[in-house]
Amino acid sequence: MISSSPECVTSWYSHPAALELPARNSGVDAPGRSAPELLPREATYQTDVMDMVSPLILVNLKTYHEGMGQSAHRIAAAAERVGKESGIVIGVAPVFTEIRPMSQHYAIPVYAQHIDAITPGAHTGHILPEAIRAAGARGTLINHSERRLTLADIEACVQAAKRLQLESVVCTNNDPTSAAAAAFQPDYVAIEPPELIGSGISVSKADPGIIERSVNAVRAVNPDVRVLTGAGIQSGECVKIAVDLGTAGVLLASSVVKAEDPEAVLRDLVSLV
């Protein structure tokens, strides 16, 4: 049996069964783990992300040193533990090479950081949505402020995600853009004022008005689209403010990824929800 502990993850890559790709929700056991281990019954947040009812805390690992290798798996393991104990959905968006092992070893939703609106073919260097889904991702970020797209490309990426039943999280920087994104019918719109990203200043406290306006703008276009808030989120108080203002959760990165004790930060984030 392959251990799911961060210290033993490296051995997974050399395991001959690592290249076997069971279809999503096919009931086929993952290499080295039985189905009950991979999808614990109590971890309802793993069974179908589209039916999530709790707030979503989505941790973007970006390309930080602290978000790769064993450090990334330490964060994923903490997310799994805290999620199970609290009942709050905690997902991670790792670098692309970590999507497969993370989706197999942890009962948490795993997201890609980006996809390209392409189909299989001659597209060297692009991120193929089919490959992301085959690797086990439950969804993808689209139009992050560090990976901006045109409106046409955003729409095409959302449609590609829908085609493959990948959850789409479209990042925006203001309420008009949030309304425009909502017209494409993604699963989430994540409002992140770029000037606050990584600043340590929470949008929930610095500019709660943009959260309220974005929630209202999105609901006016499509009430089925859920709103996340991001930029500077760092505590349970930030999460509570965001949820009280009508959002469905938060998107954050450095406050967890760069923390000395990521699990302690995650416990704080869920403490007031």
N, C-alpha and C positions, 0 to 999 in steps of 0.2 A: 504494500500500500504506500502511496506517495504522501508524505506529510504535507499539510497545508501551512505549516509554520513558516514565517519569513526566512528563517535560517536555512530551511531545506528547499526553498523554491528553486535555487540554482540547479538542483539535480533534475528538476522537471524537464528542463530543456533538452537534456540528453536522453530522456526516456523514449524508447521507440514508439510508444503509443501516442506521443505528444502531437503527432501530425494527423491523427484520426479526428475528423471533425463531425461529431454527431449533429444532426439537424436540430435547430432551435425548437425546444418543447417537443422533441420527438420521442422522449422517454428512453432514449439510448443512454446508457451509463457513460459518464465521462471516464477517461483513462485513469485507472488507479483509485477511483472513488465510486462508491455505489450511489445510486440516485438519491436515497434518503440523506446521505451525507452531503451531497452537492446541493440539494434543495430541501433543507429542513422544513418540515411542515409548519413550524411556528414562524418561519421567516417568510411571511406572506408578501413582504415587499419584493421578494425575488420571483414570485410565481408569475406575475404579469404587471409590469411597470405601468401599463396603460390604465390599470384599475386602482392605482395608488390613491389612498384617501388621506393619509397623513401628510404633514408638510414634508417637502423634499429639501434635504441639505445636500447640495452637490459640490463636491470638492474637486476643483480643477488642479491637477498636479503640474500643469504647464510643462516646461522643460527644465525645471529646477533640479540641481544635483540631488536635493533632498526628496525629489519626487521620482527617482529612478532606482532600479535594482531593489536591494533588500529594504532600503528606506521606504520605497513605494509600497512594498508588501507589508511593512510594519503599519503604515497608514491604513491600508485596506483591511488588515486584520482588526485594527482598532475600530474601524467603521462597522465591521460586522458585529463585533462584541457590543458596542454602544447601541447600534441599531436594534439588535435582538432584545437588549435589556430595556430600552426606552420605548420601543414600538415606532420610532421615528425612522423614516426612510433616509438612509445615508448612502449616496452614490459617489463614485469617483470617476474622473476623466483623466486617465493616465496617458503617457506617450503610447504611440500605436503598438510598439513591440510588447507592451505589457497587457494589452487587451485580452489576448488569449489566455495566458496563465491566470490573470486575475478573475476572469469570468468563470474559470474552472475551479479555482481554489477557495473562493469566498462567496457567501450567499448575500451579495450586494449587487445592485445594478451598476454596470460598467458602461461608460460612455466614451465615444471617440471625441477628440478635440476638434475635428474638422472632417468633412467629406467633400469630394468634388462631384459635381453633377454629371457623371459619365457613366457609361455602360461598359461591360467587358470589351476590350479591344486594344488598339494601339494608342495608349495614353501613358507613356513612360513618365514616372515620377508623380503621377496623380494618386489621390486617395480614392480607391474604388469602393463605393458603398457596399457592394456585394461581399467584398473581402472583410469589411468591418463587421458585417452581420455574421459571416461565417466564423469570424474569430470569437464571436460570443457577445458583442456589444448589444446593449439594450436600446441605445440611442446615441445621439451625437449633438455636440455644440455646432452652431452655424453662425458665422459672422461675428466671432469674438472680436473685441477691439484690437487684438493683436493679429487678427487674420480677417481683415475686412473684405466684404464682397459687395458687388453691385446689387441693387434690388432684384434685377433679373436673375442673377446667380443665386440669391437667397431663395427666391421662389423655386428655381430649378432644384436646389438642394433639398428643400422641404418636400417637393414632389418625389424626389429620389428616395428620401427617407420613408415617405408614405408607401411607396411601391414595395419596399422591403420590410415594412412594419417596424421600422426603427423610430424611436421617439425623437422628436426634433425640439431642440432648445435654441431659439433664435435670440441672439444677443443684440441689444439696441442701446442707444445712448441718450435718448430723450423721448418725450411722450408722442410727438408726431411720428417719429420712426417706429415707435412701438405700435401705433395704430396701423401704419403701413404693413408692418410685419404680421399683425394679426389677420390681415386680409388674406394671407397665404395659408391660414389655418394650421399653423404649427401646434404642437402640444403645449409648448411653453414659449413665452416671451420673457427674456431676462434683461431687466433694465439695469445698466451699469454706466453711470457717468464716468467717462474715461479719466477725468482729472482726479478721481478718488480711488481708482484701482491701485492697490498696493500702497496706499497712502497711510493706512492705519486710521483714517478718518471715515467713520461709517456713514454711508448714504442714509441709513435709517435715522441718524441723528442730525447730520449736516444738512440734508435736503429731503425731509419726509414728504414735502409737497410734490416732488417729481415722482415719488412712488404712488401717491394718491392719484395724480393726474394720469400716470401711465395705466394704472388699474382701470380707471374710468374710461380712458381712451380705448383700451383693448376690449373692455366689455361692451362698449358702444358698437364696435365693429363685429366682434364675435365673442359672446359670453362663455363659450366653451373653451376658449384659450386661457390657460392658466398663466399667472404672472409670477416670476421670481425676481428677487432684487439682489444686486451684488455691488461690489466696490466697498472695501474697508470693513466688511462684516467680520466681527471678531469676538462676539460674546453672545450669551443667551439673551441679554437685553436687546441687542441688535435684531436677533431673530424674532423675538416677541413683538417688537415694534413693527417689523415688516409684516408679520402675520396679522397683527391687529389692524394694519392698514389695508388688508385685503389680499395680500399676496399668498401664494401657495408654497413659499419657502425661499431659500437663498442659494446663491451661487457665490462661492468664495474660493480662495486659493492660499495666499501666503500665510494667513493667520494660523492655518492648520499645517500646511506643508513645511513651513520653516520653524515651526514650534519645536522646542526641546522635548516636549511631551505631547504629541498630537492627540493621544487618547484623552488627556485631561482637557484639552481645548474642545474636543468633540462632546465630551460630557457637559461642559459648560454651555455649549451651543444648544443642546437639547433640554437644558435644565428648566426653562421657563415655558416650554411649549406644552 
